[in-house]
Amino acid sequence: MHFAPDTIASLEFAVFIGNTHPLASRSGLDELSTIDDVYAMVLKFRYTGRIDRNDIELGELRAARERIRGVWRLIRDDAAAEINAMLAEANALPFLARHDDLDWHLHANSPDAPLAERVQSEVGLALVDVVRSDTMWRLRRCEAPDCEGLMADLSRNGSRRFCSIRCGNRMNQIAYRERQAEEDK
């Protein structure tokens, strides 16, 4: 699957923030529960611009996370409507930007806009590309029965089944044990 680098980065970010939810996180805890969690996420994904580092920003990001996670449950037409609403509510006005060591890429808000608006806009723009290319099927949930992890399958053949190597290994171990139990009968 070929997307622009900023689309790929935004989809990877969407998966990351979606998987901070307690139903999807490795720890089983809400991994977006403190201002320090927000700051670590900002550093990891190189968000620039306004960062308030307060409880309001944390709450807004958690709301954006829920909205992003919700898109993974939608079919294409419903996703398009939700993405349009996300972009409108975030006051998105796309423009090309080049800064730091990044080449031309899309932004949709002023660097002074609240972080949650910028997150929602940038993820929304990436999801626009997914809808336009008719590849919603690449936005899936992990197939492990006890995991609610999100994934954006950007592999060539679109065959990923698990959100992480950890879930894949765990499911392979379970399948192996089941095969061994059958052989032992």
N, C-alpha and C positions, 0 to 999 in steps of 0.2 A: 504494500500500500504506500503510495507516495503522497505525502502532505508536505507543505512548507515547514521549515524548521520551527517557526514560531507556533504553528498549529500543533506540531508534535510536542513541543515543550508545554503548551497549555493543556493538552490532553493528559500528559504525564502528571502535570500539576493537579488536574481535576481528579485523577485516580488517587494521587497522594492525599489530597485533602479529604476526599471521600472515604478513604481508608483510615482516617484518624478517628472515625466513628467507633464507638465501643463494640458494635456488632461486626466490625471489619478489622479492627486493629489487632496487631500481633499480641499486644498485652491484654486485650480484652477490656481495656480502659479507654476512656475518652482521651485521645492523644492531642486534642485541641481544647485543653481545659484551663490553660494558664496564659498569661501574657508572655511568659518566656517561650511557650510552645509556638505562639504566633511569631515571635521574633526569630526563632530557630527556622521556622518555615520560610520566612521572608529571606533570610540569609541563604538557605539551601537553594531557593528558586530565583534568587537575585532580583527580587522585587525592588524597584527604585521608587522614589517619590515619598509622599507623606506616609509616615508610620506613627500612629498615635500612642501605641503601647498602653492601652487602657482597657477597662472592662467593657466599654461600649463597643470598641473595635472588635474585641473578642466575641461578644454576642452577635455582632453583625456578620462576622466570618463564620460562626457556627450556623447561622441562618442560611448563609450562602452555601455552606457545605450540604445542608439538607436539600436545598433546591437542586444543587448539582447532582447529588445522589439520586434524586427523583427522576432526572432525565434518563438514567440508565434503565428505568422501568417502562419507558414510553416507546410506542411505535413511532415511526418516522413523522407522520402528520401531526400527531400530538406533541412530539418533541419539537417540531418546527414552531408550533404555537407557544410552547413554553419558552423556547430560546428567544423568540421575538419579545415575549413579556420580560424576560431577564434583561435583555439589552435595553428595552425602553425604560424599565425601572432604574437601571444603572446609568441612565442618561448617556448611553454610548453614542459616540460620534467618531467612527473609525478614522485614523490617520496613520500615515507612515512615519516611523521614527527610527533614528539610528543614534545610539549612545553607547558609552563605554566601549567594549570590544565587540558589540553586537552589530551585525549588518542590518539593513532595512528590514523592519518587521512592523506588525500592526499594534497599535495601542488604540484605545477607544475613549480614554478619559484623560484629563489633565493630571499631571503628577501630584497636584494638590487635592485631588478627589479622595474621598475615604478609601482605604485599602479594600474593603469588601466590595465597593462599587467597581474598582479596577479589576479585582479578581473575577467578579461575576461577568464583567464585560469581556475580559480576555478569554475566559473559558467559553462564554457564549459565542465569541467569534470563531473559536476552534470548532465548536459544535456545529456552527453554520457550515463549515467545510465538510463535516461528516454527513450532514443532511443532504447537502448539495451533491455529494458524490454517491449518495444512496448506500452508505456503509454503516448504518445504525447497528447492524448485526455485529459489528466489531466492538461495540460497547456492551460488555457482558458482565455478569456477576460470576464469581468463582463457582465451579461445579462441585466443590467440596460441600457435603451436606450441612456441615456445621459452620460454614463461613459465609459472610455477606460481603466479602471483598469485591471491589470493582476492578475491572481491567479494561484497557483499551488495547485490543489485539491489533498491533501494527505489524505483525509478522507477514511475510509474503503470502503464505497460504491461509492465514486466518484460522489456524488450528489450535491456538492456546485454549486450555481448559481451566487452568487454575490461576489465581491472582498472584501467586508467588511460587518460588521453588519450594518453599517450606510446605505449602498446601499440596503441591504435586508430590513431593517426597512422602508426605504423610499418607496420602491416598494410595500411593504405590505400595507402601508398607502394609496398609490395611488389605489391599488386594492380594498381596503376597501371603499374608497370614491366612486369608480365606482360602486361597488355593492349597496351602499346606494342610489346613484342616480337612479339606475335601480329600486330599491324597491320603491322609492318615486314617480315613474311615474304612 
